[in-house]
Amino acid sequence: MEVAHQIGSALIIYSQIVLPALLAAVVVGLIVAILQAATQIQDQTLPQTMKILAVMGVFAVMTSALTAPLITFAKDLFTRFPILVN
């Protein structure tokens, strides 16, 4: 039961880390797609480049906020590891 709880907590933390970058990529992709449709530009590398830059920007700005729960989870997991193993 305890291991299942830890896996659930890890998945929640993973979602918290990935969600801001995913949302940024979706928003930037939508904006670029609308601009490409309006200007009839058919470049396929433009949306990918913009999405990569947006994701890198989100991770650069929010690194400490995104990794704080992960570090706390890892410390908690390693302190309770003997309990989990038994």
Residue pairs with C-beta under 8 A, 6 or more apart in sequence:
2 83
2 84
3 84
6 77
6 84
9 73
10 73
13 69
13 70
13 73
16 66
16 69
17 66
17 67
17 69
17 70
20 58
20 62
20 66
21 54
21 55
21 58
21 59
24 54
24 55
24 57
24 58
25 51
25 54
25 55
27 54
28 47
28 50
28 51
28 53
28 54
29 47
29 50
29 51
32 46
32 47
32 50
32 51
33 47
35 41
36 42
36 43
36 46
36 47
59 66
77 84
